[in-house]
Amino acid sequence: MAHHKLGTTLTSLIKQLGQMEQFAAAAQQWVSIPTPKGVPKFTVPHMEMVTEMAFLRAFSAWEAFLEESFILYLWGKDPPRGRTPKRYAYPPTRKVAEQIVVTESRDYADWSKFQNVIGRAERFFENGKPYSGALKSQQSKLQDIQTIRNAIAHSSAYSWERFQRLIRGELGTYPPNLTIGGFLAMTIPHSSRTGRVIPPSPPLSYLEFYLSVIQLVVDRIVPS
């Protein structure tokens, strides 16, 4: 949905991230609920599919936020707090701002790859602000998020191999029969194989952790 204020765009994304986190948490509870005889039970595979769906919906909301906030900044709108970035283009209307972004990308603007967003921001805003610094600050984690999204959305061997590599980096091995949803529902160990410390309190699932990374980034893109 198109907005006219950056604060509304930020609030909309945070609300959607919270809803998807609650959706996945509810699915974990549904597994343990007993059902009457003859009523299909909500199983662990169901929970894992719901968790993957929640992650995809959150990622789509993240893409929509990047597009919407970019267009509003290019149109000259102010964030709730902080300065408006210096622009290299001055579209007089929202429609013109949208057309400039699409034309720059020829057919359409891809917001799924944060590397593309950084490049686009550096072409349209001085020093790529506020996108470049915010995205680069969480570059490795955003790459993991992108890898997981691709593994869910695509069935290619390449996407799956990259996901398995991510798992080995986090867990040290790839557990048999581990699904993407199963991984996202897991509680993060105290530290990864590489020694990277994971916040131990409160316990976080990987889904919760990755959504918190997105929120850290959006808070820098649209300060409130």
C-alpha positions in Angstrom: 0.0 0.0 0.0 1.3 3.5 -0.9 1.9 5.9 2.0 2.6 9.6 2.1 4.6 9.6 5.3 7.8 7.7 6.2 6.6 7.3 9.8 3.5 5.4 8.5 5.7 3.2 6.3 7.9 2.3 9.3 5.0 1.6 11.6 3.4 -0.6 8.9 6.5 -2.8 8.6 7.0 -3.1 12.3 3.4 -4.2 12.7 3.8 -6.8 10.0 7.0 -8.2 11.5 5.3 -8.5 14.9 2.3 -10.3 13.3 4.6 -12.8 11.6 6.6 -13.4 14.7 3.3 -14.1 16.6 2.0 -16.3 13.8 5.1 -18.5 14.0 5.0 -18.6 17.8 1.4 -19.7 17.7 2.2 -22.5 15.3 4.7 -23.9 17.8 1.9 -24.0 20.5 -0.6 -25.6 18.1 1.6 -28.7 17.8 1.1 -29.5 21.5 -2.7 -29.0 21.5 -4.6 -32.4 21.7 -7.3 -32.9 19.1 -10.5 -35.0 19.3 -10.6 -38.3 17.5 -11.2 -37.8 13.8 -9.9 -34.2 13.8 -6.7 -33.8 11.9 -3.8 -32.9 14.2 -1.5 -29.9 13.7 1.8 -31.6 13.3 5.5 -30.5 13.4 5.7 -30.4 9.6 2.7 -28.1 9.6 4.4 -25.9 12.1 7.6 -25.8 10.0 5.6 -24.8 6.9 3.8 -22.0 8.8 7.2 -20.8 10.1 8.5 -20.7 6.5 5.4 -18.8 5.4 5.8 -16.3 8.2 9.4 -15.7 7.2 8.4 -15.2 3.5 5.7 -12.8 4.5 8.1 -10.8 6.7 10.6 -10.7 3.8 8.0 -9.4 1.4 7.1 -6.7 4.0 10.8 -5.8 4.2 11.0 -5.5 0.4 7.8 -3.3 0.4 9.3 -1.1 3.1 12.6 -0.6 1.1 10.6 0.4 -2.0 8.1 2.7 -0.3 10.7 4.5 1.9 13.0 4.9 -1.1 10.3 6.5 -3.2 9.2 8.8 -0.4 12.8 10.0 0.3 13.3 10.5 -3.4 10.1 12.6 -3.4 11.6 14.7 -0.7 9.6 13.5 2.3 11.1 13.9 5.8 11.6 11.1 8.4 10.0 11.4 11.8 13.4 12.3 13.2 16.7 13.3 11.6 17.5 14.9 8.3 16.2 14.3 4.9 19.0 12.8 2.7 20.5 15.0 -0.1 19.0 13.9 -3.4 20.5 13.8 -6.9 17.1 13.9 -8.5 14.0 16.1 -7.7 10.8 14.4 -8.9 7.8 16.8 -8.5 5.3 14.0 -7.7 5.2 10.5 -6.3 4.4 9.1 -9.7 7.5 10.7 -11.2 9.6 9.3 -8.4 8.3 5.8 -9.0 9.0 6.1 -12.7 12.5 7.3 -12.1 13.3 4.3 -9.9 11.8 1.8 -12.4 13.5 3.5 -15.4 16.8 3.3 -13.6 16.4 -0.5 -13.4 15.0 -0.8 -16.9 12.1 -3.2 -16.3 11.5 -3.1 -12.6 13.3 -2.3 -9.4 14.5 -5.4 -7.5 14.4 -4.8 -3.7 15.2 -8.4 -2.6 18.9 -8.1 -2.8 20.3 -5.6 -0.4 23.4 -5.1 -2.6 21.2 -3.7 -5.3 19.5 -1.4 -2.9 22.9 0.0 -1.8 24.0 0.6 -5.4 20.7 2.3 -6.2 20.9 4.5 -3.0 24.4 5.6 -3.9 23.1 6.7 -7.4 20.2 8.7 -6.0 21.4 10.0 -2.6 24.6 11.6 -1.4 26.7 8.9 0.2 23.8 6.5 -0.3 22.2 7.8 2.8 20.3 6.5 4.7 20.4 3.1 3.1 24.1 2.4 2.4 25.4 2.6 6.0 22.3 0.9 7.5 22.5 -2.1 5.2 26.3 -2.5 5.3 26.2 -2.5 9.1 24.3 -5.8 9.0 25.6 -7.1 5.8 26.5 -10.7 6.8 23.1 -11.2 8.6 21.2 -9.7 5.7 23.0 -12.1 3.4 21.8 -15.0 5.6 18.3 -13.6 5.4 18.5 -13.4 1.7 19.9 -17.0 1.5 17.0 -18.3 3.6 14.4 -16.5 1.5 15.9 -17.9 -1.7 15.9 -21.4 -0.3 12.2 -21.1 0.5 11.2 -19.4 -2.7 13.3 -21.4 -5.1 13.9 -25.1 -5.5 17.3 -24.8 -7.2 20.3 -26.8 -6.1 22.3 -23.6 -5.9 19.9 -22.0 -3.4 19.8 -25.2 -1.3 23.5 -25.6 -1.3 23.9 -22.0 0.0 21.3 -22.7 2.7 23.2 -25.8 3.8 26.4 -23.9 4.0 24.7 -21.3 6.3 23.5 -24.1 8.6 26.9 -25.6 8.8 28.3 -22.2 9.7 25.7 -21.8 12.5 25.5 -25.4 13.9 28.8 -26.9 12.8 26.9 -29.7 10.9 23.8 -30.2 8.9 21.3 -32.3 10.9 19.5 -35.0 9.0 16.1 -34.1 7.7 16.4 -30.5 8.9 13.9 -28.3 7.0 14.1 -24.5 6.6 11.1 -24.0 8.9 12.7 -26.4 11.4 15.9 -24.3 11.4 14.0 -21.0 11.8 12.0 -22.4 14.8 15.2 -23.5 16.6 16.4 -21.7 19.6 19.8 -20.1 18.8 22.7 -21.7 20.7 24.8 -19.4 22.9 27.4 -19.1 20.2 28.0 -20.4 16.7 30.8 -22.6 15.5 32.7 -19.5 14.4 32.6 -18.1 18.0 30.1 -15.4 17.1 28.2 -14.7 20.3 24.5 -14.9 20.1 22.4 -12.9 22.6 21.6 -15.6 25.3 18.8 -13.8 27.1 16.0 -14.0 26.4 16.2 -17.2 24.3 15.5 -16.4 20.6 14.5 -18.5 17.7 16.4 -17.9 14.5 13.2 -16.4 13.0 13.0 -13.9 15.9 16.7 -13.1 15.5 16.5 -12.4 11.8 13.4 -10.3 12.2 15.2 -8.3 14.9 18.0 -7.7 12.4 15.6 -6.2 9.9 14.1 -4.0 12.6 17.6 -2.7 13.5 18.2 -1.8 9.9 14.8 -0.1 9.3 15.2 2.0 12.5 18.4 3.5 10.9 16.8 4.0 7.5 13.7 5.8 9.0 14.7 7.2 12.4 11.8 7.7 14.7 
